[in-house]
Amino acid sequence: MRAQGESFDFFVANPIRGELPEDASTRLEAFRKRGIILAALPLLEACSKVVIARSYGASIRLIPVRYRHERISREEAQALGQTWYAGLWQQGLRLGELIGPRDDLLWWTFSAEDKKAVENGVIPGTYFISFDKLDGHVRSQAEFAAWLHLCDHPS
């Protein structure tokens, strides 16, 4: 995930609920509602707002502006998911119904229950896969972790 030189919008998963000091009220008012805030701010400025809002209990993620217009449609993602699902069946896995695509901001995510894993008490006993909305590549754990921690050490 690239970050430097990009602009970012916000996704407010959990808004600020409590009272805000008067000096912060105007700056953080937008974070009182769940949803996407179109901001197009550089990384450091966006992260400074995220850090402050988090200190008031908000849960916020950054979305690169380039994801405003996905290139992989829900229908195209469905085809990718079906191909992935068929591949698991060909490997001999006993699977439940394919669920998805779920809109995960930057990715289309699918899941399928692994019946054998569930029978053996494995939790969650489910396969997950996420396809990037811009080019359809499979999201890696490292890519997901980098996105989750984008504001931990912005440079």
N, C-alpha and C positions, 0 to 999 in steps of 0.2 A: 504494500500500500504506500503510494507516494503521498507526501503531505506538504513539504516545503513548496512554496510557490502556488499552492492551490487555495481556493476559497471554499468556505464551508457554511452549510446551513445547520440548523439544530433539529434534533428530534427529542421532544420532551416526553419521556416515558412516564415519569411520575413528577407532577408539578410541585412547586413550592406551595405549601399549605398554610404555614404559620404567618405571624406578623413579621413585617420587614421594617427595619429602621428607616426613617424618612429619607435619609441620604441614599439608600439602596432601592427604595420602592420604585422609582421611575425607571432605573436601569434594569431592574429584574421583573417588572410587571409582565412582560411577555412570557415568562417562565411559569406563570400561574395556571396555564392551560395545557393540557396534553395535546400533542400533535407536532406537526412540522412547522418550523419558523424559517422562512426564507430570509437569509441574512447576508450571504456571500462575503463573509469576513475572512481575513487571513488567519492562518493557524494560531498564532500567538494571541491575537485579539479574541478569537473564538474560544480558545482554551481559558483565557482569563475570565470570561463570562461563565463558562462551565464550572470552573473551580469555585467561584463565588456562589453560584446558584446551588451547587452541591453542598456548600456549607449551610444552606438553609433547607436541606433535605431533598432537593430535586435530583432526579435521575435523568441525565441528558447524554445523548450521543451526538457526535458530529457526522454530517453527511457531506461528502465532497459534492460541490455544485455540479460536477460532471455527471452525477447520478440523477439529476432532475429529469433527464430524458433518456430512459433506458432504451437500449438497442435490442435486447432480448425480450420479446413480448411474453405474456403469460402463456399463450398458445405454443410458442417456440420452446419455452421452458417445460411445458407439459410433455412435448416430444422428447426432450433431453431426459426428463424424469422417467418416462416409459422405457427408454433405452437402458438406463441405469438399472431399473427394476427388472427388466428382462434378463440382463446380465447376471444379477444375483440369483434368479431362478435357474439359469443355465449352470451356475456353480453348485446347484443342488440345495440351495437354501429353501426352507419352507417359510414363506412370508405371508403376512396378513395383507390387507388392502393397501395400495399405494395412496398415501395422503399427501395432498399438495396440488399445486405449489402454494406455499405460504409466503407472503410478501415480508421479507426481512430487511427492508430498506435498501441494502446494496445487493441482496441475493434473493433468488427464488429457492425456497427450501422444501424438500420432500422428506418423508419418512415412511418406513414400512416396519411393522412389527416382525421380529424374528421369533417364530413360534417355538422353536427348540430352546432358545435362550429363555423365553418366558417360562416354559415348562421346567427349566432348570433353576428358576428363581433369580435370573440375572435382571438387574434393574439398571437402565430402563428396558433392556431387551429390544432395542429398536435401532435400526440403521437410519442414519440421517445423511443427506447430501445437499449441498447448496451450490447453485450455479450463479456466477456473477451476472448481473443485469446488463453489463456493457459488452462483454465478449463471450459469455457462456462458459468460461473456464470453471473448474471445480475449485471451490474455496478451500484453502489449506488451513490447518489449525494455526499456523504461524501468522497467516494473513488476518484471521479472525482476532487473534490475540493482539496484533498490532493495532487493529481498529479499536478494540475495547480499551486499550491503554494509550490512545492517541494524545490525551492531555496529561498523562502522568509525567512525561519528560519532554515537552515540546522544545525543539531547538530552533 
